[in-house]
Amino acid sequence: LPIWFNHFYKPGKKIASEKDWNEKLELIVKSARDWDIGVIAGVPAWVQILIERIIKYYKVSNIHEIWPNFIFYIHGGVHFEPYKESFNKLLGQPVYFQNTYLASEGYFAYQNGAKSEYMELVIHQGTFYEFIPFNDDNFNHDGSLKDNPSVLLLGEVEMNVDYAMVISTNGGAWRYIIGDTIKFKSLDKYEIVISGRVKHFISLCGEHLSVENMNDAIKYVAEKFSISIKEYTVAGFSSGKMFAHKWFIGSDDVVDEKLLKLELDDKLKELNDDYKTERMFALSNVVLKVLPTKMFYGWMKQIGKEGGQHKFPRVLNKDRLVDWEQYLMANKQMK
């Protein structure tokens, strides 16, 4: 950070350097009333946990009783919609939300104004972009790149097509596959949405279920049942000669699992024709389990991914699924 910014920046270098995540949260909470916070930037799951702790500690009804000038929240890294409803419940007045797309390798896109629904690609600041259509011609079923893929330049892309983004930067990165898939929503301003991850999709039998499909379905069922879904993950597995999907939903609200599963399944059929077709044939079953949200954060701590920039994986591969289910059994959440 530039020297002049340290006067405004919180929690400050001393607290920020604390390696224990829970201790860091505790220090921030105890200092919160002494600060005048106007802007917060961070991953939604962890920012939400912090605000909830502040509200509980000071016994107030919303964060604006502590930070009345908090007006701007900059988020990124994950799809914000599943968090938005529960986040709004922590507020006492409206806050502007801005979506950003950044990584260690560069700053790629940002939401340009409150009226903009999408993010505008940053194209004049030292990053050269290439785009690989995310399809069976270019990628294997595990998300790995095939030999000699089709690679497009910015002037060759089309609207509403999933692309794996490749970057070269003046910082030294060379044709690096960033790992995300994006879709263009405007070719005039090169506005995009992040549609998923090259490794985070399920296609056991041709269902081609993307993180974008999952996010949209989760948002739908959360609104339909008036519940807050703060985290979720899904895994695919063999079921006899067929296949199945297993969903784990993080919610602290009471909801009927059977009804939630039916609505989620029906919405995915509506969103994805391949999924709808395979549900009649090779994809024989959908299993769903609702868990307390703390279970998700507890597992992240157990695998050393607690806090900060870490996000719960939306899709679990076979090894991670085994670890996850063992953790749930150890915590009496599964039989």
Buried (B, 14 or more C-beta within 10 A) or exposed (E): EEEEEEEEEBBEEEBBEBEEBEEBBBBBBEBBEEEEBEBBEBBBBBBBBBBBBBBEBBEBEBBBBBBEEBBBBBBBBBBBBBBBBBBEEBBBEEBEBBBBBBBEBBBBBBBEEEEBEBBBBBEEEEBBBBBBBBBEEBBEEEBEBEEEBEBBEBEEBEEEBBBBBBBBBEEEBEEBBBBBBBBBBBEEBBBBBBBBBBBBBBBBBBBBBBBBBBBBBBBBBBEEBEBBBBBBBBBBBEBEEBBBBBBBBBBBEEBEEEEBBBBBBBBBBBBBEBBBBBBEEBBBBBBBBBBEBBBBBBBBEBEEBBBEEBBBBBBBBEEBBEEBBEBBEEBEBBE
